[in-house]
Amino acid sequence: MTTLEAFERRFRLIGIPIVALIMSTVMGGDELRQGGWIAAGTYGKSLLFTFLIWQGNCLIMLALYRRFPDISQTRKRIAIELVCVLFYTLGINFGLGLLVEVLTAEPKVTGGDSVIMHVTTALIPTAIILGIYESMYFFTAWQRHVQKTEALARANVQSQFEALKKQLDPHFLFN
């Protein structure tokens, strides 16, 4: 397991519950204040939304990293990533929202302001998390580039040293 994979696992294990807690606080503040099973249900719904959005977006990003690995393809990758993530996040948000409404028989998304709030609260954490993942991707690519450059520099110095040793006449040392 690479360092990036280890970081990513820890980030997911810690990030999903924290983001779910923040989102349930933002979206269901009144329900959380009631406590008990209502608060647990609100947190559970938020945890489900967060998990599915996070996992799906990670799969989208990984597929695009494999498809467009070169640094010169970054703009194209990020543009496609933004479109895919936007549609996926909104689709999951609205799809699960409708499912929750059907199962609980309580309409949650009614007015235009409520829809805008749901979209905003889904996209803001998604954008922050994507920014963190992109930063880690570029940082690891930069690390690999630095390591490769240092290895080439060491090989260059070693080859110059070997060339100088071969040019040195052994008789010169003894005279």
ABEGO torsion letter per residue (X at the ends): XBAAAAAAAAAAAAAAAAAAAAAAAAAAAAAAAAEEAAAAAAAAAAAAAAAAAAAAAAAAAAAAAAABABAAAAAAAAAAAAAAAAAAAAAAAAAAAAAAAAAAGBBABABAAAAAAAAAAAAAAAAAAAAAAAAAAAAAAAAAAAAAAAAAAAAAAAAAAAAAAAABBAAAAAX
